[in-house]
Amino acid sequence: MIVVFIHQNFPAQYVHIARRLAEVPHNRVYFITQAAQLQLPRVIKLIYKPEAAGAAQVHPYVGAFDQAVRSGAAVAAVCRRLKADGIVPDLLVGHAGWGETLFVKDVFPEIPLLANFEFFYHARGADVGFDPEFAPAREDDGARLKVRNAINRLSFAACDWGHTATAWQRSLFPAAMQSGISLLHEGVDTAQVRPDPNAWLELARDGIRVSREDEIITFAARNLEPYRGFHVFMRALPELLKRRPRAKVLIAGGGGISYGEPLPGGGSYVKLLQAELGSRLDASRVHFLGHLSPKLYLNLLQVSSVHVYLSYPFVLSWSFIEALAAGCLVVGSATAPVLEVLADRQNGLTVDFFSGGQLCDRVEEVLEHADRMQALRDAARATAIRYFDLEGYILPRWTELIGTLAAGRRPPEQPATPGLATAQGLR
């Protein structure tokens, strides 16, 4: 079987299934991407570069749409080169959000296309307007997002089937689209991402080594920004550190912007919050680790006494599921994507996203009564194994879906799916 994956950030959500397909001797796996650095064994990378936008003035609403068309055209050009070389795939799999899959079926009209529909934008009820400080509602949100969703709608019309990671994400799409989108997470290798009571982490820059014997508060995001509640977490730290004089805070993540608006004039939210808190923050006990390798990131989760995960109503982070798999005691925001998986006092603890005081209370409760928290840690890992385990659950479902589409069959229409917490009987 020949499978072509398409995603600008190789290997992204497709890392596990691409690796698994590439392990099969008679398969050929290609990956069209903009990311030139990373490699996977037996996966052939094909780099595309979208044409740069010209100097012509365009309406602000269509900037992202213009870039999506350019990306889609560049991917289609790579597909034409494959076809000219006599390479005709059995299946195309790609991310729909950036326009990359818009035109591939113009090149391969008979080949099934499975597209990832990650997020459908709303002017109310999701991320936009949720945080008046950093994501305020604007008068033109409805019009602006209607154009932004044109990429989703056109991509859906141009594919044979869709997939998305969580029930809440799927619920954001129009009903007619939901019936053609399978609920399918990328999965976590829970055999590797697991608790280790003997784990330790050395902070070489600060000359200290920490383990489960220490009182460790952890926070992690790809980039430290408001969408992941970094501002709420940072503003809670002075009080939290005052209450817990032995605690150390380990923060993993970069200073860039993954989601939301950049700061006016540039700069990072890390610097902004550090300047805002000034001497109220005991910098000797707050350690910024930057981006970590997978091994060190796992060590971070394994030494955690309590792990804080906050998120706007937006795409659920992979790191959240990994924290559950590692047996972390997660204090998470009571926002829709988190509540799909986390049930208060059943497999973790939840807090109001904006309440720094409640966050302090819950973290302090965990640290003060660590001996009572093992059942929650065990339940967190059980949730990860039951719904997100790579070998036991996720990859078999990926393999089935891919086999169905590659054989030219259409999967059955998808019914509405309750959140995982509901399915677990946690609500």
N, C-alpha and C positions, 0 to 999 in steps of 0.2 A: 504494500500500500504506500502511496505517495501522499504525504500531508504537507500543506504549506500553512505555516502560522504567520500572523501579521500583527505586530505590536511595536510601537516606536521605542519602547523601553524594554529591550531584551533582558531576560526571558519573561519577566513580570508574572502575571497570573498563570502563564502557560508552562512554567518551569517544570512542574511535576509530570504533567501529561506528555509534554514534548520529550522529556528524558525517557519516560517509559516507552513511548512509541519508538524512539531511536534505538532502544535496547533490542528490539525485535530484528533479527538479522535481515529479513527480506524487506523491511520498511525503508523508505527514504524520507527524511524529515528536513524540510527547508524552513527558514525563518527570515521573513522580510522585516527589517527594523532600521532604526536610525542609530542604534547603539553599537559601536564598533568594538568595544573592549572585551566584554565577557564572552566566554565560550561554553558550550555544552558538548560532551562527546557525541560524535556522529550526527550532530545537527549542523547543517550547512547554512551559514548566515549570508544573507543578501542585503546589502546596505542601500537604502534609498535616501535621497536628499530632496526635500521639496523645493521647488523654485521659490526664490525670495520674492516677497511682495514688492511691487514697484512704488513709485512716489505718488501715484494718483490718489486723490482724496476719496475715501469710502466712508459711508455712514458708520458710526461706532458700533451699531448693532451687528454689522456684517463682518467685522474684523475676524472673529473666530470662524465664521462660515467660509470666508475667503481662504483662510489657512487650511481648513478642512478640505476644501476642493483641491488646493495645491498638494496636500498630502495624498489624497486619493488618486490624483493624476500621476504622482511620482510612483506610488505603489503599482498602479496599473501598468506603468512603463516597465517595471521589473517583471511583472507577470507576462508581458508581451515578450520579453527576452527569454523567459523560461519556455514559453510556447514555441518560440523560434528555435530553441535548442532541442525541441522534441519532448519536453517534460510537461506532461499533462497530469495534474494531481487527481487523486481520488476524492480529496476533501480540502476545502479552504476553511481556516479558522482564524478569526481576527477580532480586534477591538473596534467597536463601532463609533466610539465617542469622539475621535479626532478625524473622522472622515476617511480613514485608511481603507475601509472596505467598500466605499461607495461605488467604485468602478471595476472591481475585479471580475464581476460576472459579465461585464462587457467583453472581457478577454476570454473568460472560460464560462460561457453561458450554460453549459450542461453540467457543470460541476457544483455539487452542493456547497453552500456557504453557511457556516455556523458563526454567529457574531455575538460578541460580549456587549450587552446593554447594561452599563454600570449605573447610570443615574439619569433620571428625567427631571428637569428643572421645574420648580414651582415658585411662584411669587409669594406664596404663603404656605405654611405647614411643613417646611423643610429648613434648609440652611439659610436661605435669604430672609433677612429680617429677624432672625432668631436672636442675634446678639446686637443690641442697639449701639454698642460701643464700636465694634469692629466689623459687623455685617449688617448695617442698618438698612431698613426698607427704603426704597426710592420710588418716586412717583411713576417712573417708566419701567419698573421691574417686569410687569406683565408683558409689555411689548418686547422688551429686550430678550426675555427668556423664551418667548414664543419663537423668535428667530433662532435662538441658541438650540432649541429643541428640533428645529428643522433638520439638523444633522442626524439626530436619532430617528426621526420619521423617515427620512430618505434612506438611511442605512437599513431600517427594518424592511422597507419595500424592496431593497436590493439584496436581501438575504433569504435563506430557506428556513432558518430557525435561529433562535437566540438563547442565550444563557445569562444568568446573573447570580450574584453570590448569596444574597439573603432575600427572605420573603418581603421585608420592608422595602428594599430597593426595587423589587419587582412591583410592589403595590403602587409605586409612584407613576408607573407607566399607564397609558390609557388601556382600558379593559380589552380592547381588540388586539393590542400588542401583547398583553400579559399571557393570553392563551397560547401564544407561540414562543414563550420564553421559559426555558427550564430553570428551575432553582438548583444551582450547582456551584458550590464553593470550590476554590482551588485546593483546599485541604492542607493539613499539617501532618508532618511525620511525627506522630506521637511516640514512636519507639525511640526517636532521637531527642525530641523536645519533651523532656520528662523531668521530674524532680530529682535532685541529687543532694542529700543532706550533707555531703562532704565537699560540695562545691565551694570555690573561693575565687576571688577576683582581686588582682593587684592593680592598684592605681599608681602606676610608676611615677607620674608627674608629681603626685602629692605624697609619695613615699609611704603609702599605707596599703595594707592588705585586709580585705573584709571577707567574712564568711557568714553562715547562718547563725553563728554565735553573736553576731553584731545586730544592732537595731538599724535596719536598712529600709529606707523609703525609696522606691524606684518610680521613675516616670520615663516613658519612651515614645517617640514619634519620629517619623522620617525627617520632618522639620518641625521645629518648636514654634508653634504659631497658634493663633486664637481658635482656629477650627478644631484643634485638638485640646483646647482648654488650657493651654500653657499659661495664659495670663491669670486664670483663676487659681491654678496650682501655685504659681510663684507668689501671688499676693497672700496666699494662706501660709506660706512658709515661715515668716517671722513669728507668728503665734504658735505654729506647730513646733518649731524648734525650741521655743521658750517652754512649751509644755513637756517636751521630750529632750532633756539635756544630753542624753546619750546618742540620740539619733543622728545618722548621716543620710544625706540625700544624694542619690545618684541619678543623673539625668542624661539620657542618651538621645541624640538627634542633632540635626544640622541647624544652621542659622538661616537657611533659605526659605522660600515660599513654595509649598506644594499646592495649597488651596487658599483661596481668598485673595484679597487685595494687598499689594505691597504697601509698606509704610510710605507716606508722602515724603519725598526727599531721600528715599532709600533707607538702608540700615536694617538691622535685624530686631525681631521682637525680644531676643535675648538681651541685647544691649539696652533696649527700651525699658524692659522690666527691671534690669539691674540698676539703671539710673533712677528709675522711679522709687525703688525700695531703698537704695543707698545703704546707709549704715544700719538700717533695721534688719538687713539680711546678714546672717553670720556666714560670710563667704568661706570661712575655713571648714564649714561642715556641708557645703553644697558643692558638688563636684559635677562639672559639665564634661561629659565623656566624648562628645562628638558622635560621628557615625562609627559603629562598631562592626567588626567582622561577625559572621554568624556564630562562631564559637564563643566569642566574648559576649555577644548579646545573650546567648543562652546562659552563660555564667551569671550575667546580671540578673536574669529572671530567677535563677536557682538560688541566689543568695538573698533575694528580696524577702523582707519581713512583711511588707505590704506594698502592693503595686497600684498606682493610681492611673486610671484610664478615663479620660473625659473626651467627649466629642459632641460637636454640633449634630443635629439631625442630618447626617451625611453618610457617605460610604464608610462601612465598618472597616477598621484597620486590621490587617493581618496580625499585627503585633498583639492585639487584644486576644485573639484565639490562641496564639502562641503562649501568652501569659497563663491562660487557663490550662493549656496542656502541660506547662511546667509546674503546675500545682501552686500558682501564686494565689495569695489572698487578694482578690481584686476589689478595689473600691472604684465603682464606675458611675458615670453620670446617668441619671434617670431620663435619658433621651431615647427616642424610638429605636434606633439601630442597636443600642446597647441592651435595652430591655427585651429585645427579641431573644437574647441569649442568656442574659444575667437576671436572676430573680433574687430580690433582696432577702438575705439571711437564709438562702437555700443553696446557692453556689457562689455567693459573693455578697457584697454590700453595695447599695446604691445611694446616691446623694443628688440633691438638686444641683444642676450644672453650675449655677451662679453663686451658690452658697459656700463661701470660703469657711464660714463658721461650722457648717455641717460637715464639710470635708475634714476639718481639724478634729471634730468630735469622732467621726468614724475611724480615721487613721489612729487616733489616740486609743480608741476602744480596742482595735486590733493589737496594738503594741502593748497595751496594759494587760490584755487577757490572751496572749499568744497561745497559751496552753489549751484554750477552748476553741481554737479556730481550725483545728485539723480537719474536722468534718466538712467545713466549707471548702477547704483546699482540695480534699478528696472529691467533693461533688463538682468542683470546677474542672478537674482533670477528667472526671467521668463524662461531663458534657462535651469536652473536646474529643474524647474518644468516640462517643456515641454518634456525634453529628459531623465531625470534621476529620476523623482519622483517615489518613491517606490510603493505606493498604486495605483496611477492613471495610471502608465505606465509599470514599470519594473516587478513587481510581476505577473501581469496578463500574461506577455509574458513568464516569467519563468514557470508559471503554465501550459501554453499551450504547451511549448516545452517539459516539463517533462511528461505531459499527453500523448503527441504524441509518445514519445519514449517508455514509459512504456507500451503502448498499442501495441507495436511491429511495429509501422508505422515509415516510414522514412520522415523527414521533406523535403520540396521542396528544390532543390538546390538553393544556395544563390547567387543572382546577386551581381555585384560590387556595393558598397554603397558609395556615396559621403560623405565627412566630414560633421559633423553636422552643421558647420557654413554655408556650401554651401546649405544644406537642409533648413536652416532657411532663406535663401535669404540674408545672411549677406555678401556674396561675389558675 
